[in-house]
Amino acid sequence: EGWSDMSMNQDGMVVVEIVLDADGPDESAIYDQKEPIPQSIQSCLGTALGSVAWPLPADQQSIHFPIVGGPR
């Protein structure tokens, strides 16, 4: 899913917080965006998070998803 208005931090990443319950992701938030996040992007994030096998091992505290495109 493409979104040309996505803002990345100084490290070239987008920060997403995930709240987990016993069954996996319960809610998530995308931080530091200057423009409202389109519903299609929100749905894409939900699909990506739903594809991860939860719970993660105790030593793995982050998941990296590649972002293709964005500002040049």
N, C-alpha and C positions, 0 to 999 in steps of 0.2 A: 504494500500500500504506500503510495507516495504522498508526501506533505512538505512542500517547499518552505513553509514558515516555521519548521521545527528549529528551536534554539538549542545549541549544544554548549556545554560548559568549556572552561579553558582546556580541559583534557580531551575535548572532542566527544564527550559522552552526554547522554540524557539520563538524568537520575529518576528512577521509578521506585516507589516504595510499595511493598506487598504486605498485606495483613493476612496471615494464615490462620485457619482453624484446623481442627483435627482431620478434615477431609481435603485440605489444600488451600488454594487462594480464596479468600473471602471478599477482599476488595483491594484496589490498587490506586495509586496516584502518580501522575507524571508531573515533575516539578520544573520550575523556572522557565515556563513557556510564556512568551509575550503575546501570543495570539490564542484565542479559544481553540481547543483541541477538537477536530472534526470527529463526528460519531464513527466514521469508518476507521479512523486511527485508534480510537478507544476500543472498538471491536477487534481490530487486529491485535492489539496488546492482550486483550482477554483471551483470544484464541492461542496466542503464543504462550501465555502463562498456563493455560489449560493443557498444553502439550507436554509440560514438564512433569516428570514423575515425582510426586510429593509423598512424604516429606523428604527433603534433601539430607544428605549425610551431615552430621553435626559440624564437621570441619568446613563445609561449603556454605558461605554466607552470601554469595552473590551469583547471579546468572548473567552471562553476557550474550546479548542478541546483537547480531550485526545490523548496522544501519547503513543502507545503501543510498547514496545521493546526499541531499542536504546542501547547505551553503558551500560555495567554492571560494 
